[in-house]
């Protein structure tokens, strides 16, 4: 990997550490946001290769943050994955219909997490 940059949006400190450690161990550079507003600002300032967006955030939810990212021409095409504990039947489809490019449920399966990130960063020929 060429050190793609991933914006991780997560308000839980333990989850953030896990995602940061997994991504950095796999060769990615990370940016971190703990609120939706911070995520929108960082996405516009840094145009990362991928955004991993928690849904339950303290200031605005991940759906609203996604809408703001999509509304900005600088970030409208960024791949954004929902990263959420909302794993009821239909949640995946709801998030994809809302405009997310992919979906990961918490707790994450490490193999699936890494494979999904690679796929959305264009690694492994995908």
N, C-alpha and C positions, 0 to 999 in steps of 0.2 A: 504494500500500500504506500501511497505517496503522502500519507499523513493527512488524510481528509479531515476537515473540521466539522464536528458535530455539536450542535447546541442542545444541551440537555435541560429540559424545563421540568423541575421537580421540587416540591416544597418540603419533602421529607428528607432530612439530613442523611439518614442511614441509606435510603434508596439512592440518593444522589451519589454518595460515596461508592456504593456498589456499581452503579452505571458508569461513573467516572473511571473506577479501577478497571472494569471490564473493557471499556473502550480504549483506555490508554495502554493496557496490556496487549491489545490487539493492534496497536499502531496508530490509533486515531488521536487527534488533538481535540480537546473539549473546551467549550464555552459553557457557562452555567448560569441559569436563571432560576429564581425561586418564585417568581410571580409571572402572570401573563403579560403585564405591561413591560416588565423587564425583558421578557422573551421577544416581544414585538420590536423593542428598541435595539436589542442585540442582533436580531435577525437583519434589520435594516442596516446597521452599522458594519456588520461583518460578513453578510451573505454566506452563511455556512453551507456545507455540502448536504447536510441533513439536519432536521429538527426532530427531536424526540419530545413529544408534548404530553405531560400529565394532563388529565382532564379536571381534577379537583384542585384548584389553585385559590389562594386567599383573596386576590383582588378581582379577577375575572376568570371564568372557567376556560378550559383549553379550546372549547368550541368558539368562544368569542375571540380569543387570541388568534386562532387559525383564521377566522374571518378577517381580522385586521391585517394579518400577514398576506393573505390572498388579495386584499384590497390595495396593497402597495405595489406598484409596478416593479420596484427593486427586488421584492421578495415573492411575488405572486407565483412563481414557478418552483420555489423551493420544495423539495420533498419533505413532507411532514407526516410523522407516524404518531398515532395515538398510543400512549403508554399509560395504561390505566388498570385499576383494580375492578372496573366495571366490566364484568365478564358474564353477565346474564345472557340467555338466549336472545339474539337480535341485536346486542350491543355492537358487535363487530360491524354488522351491516349498517347500523345507524351511523356509526362514526365514518365509515367509508362513504356513505351517502352524503354526509355533511362536508366532504371534501378532503378528508385525510387520505394519504397515499397508501397507508398500511395501518396495521393494528397489532399491538403487543399487549398481552394481559399480564398483570402482576398477580402473584409473584412470577417473575420471568423464568423461563427455561433457558439456561445459558447458551446452549447450542442453537436453539431457535433464535434467540436474541442476536447473537453474533451473525448467524446466517441472514437474518432479515436486514440487519444494518448493512452488511456487505452487499446484499442484493440492491438495496435502495441507494447505495453509494456508487453503484456501477462496477463493483468488484466481482470477480469470479465470472466474468463474461456476461453478466446479466444486464 
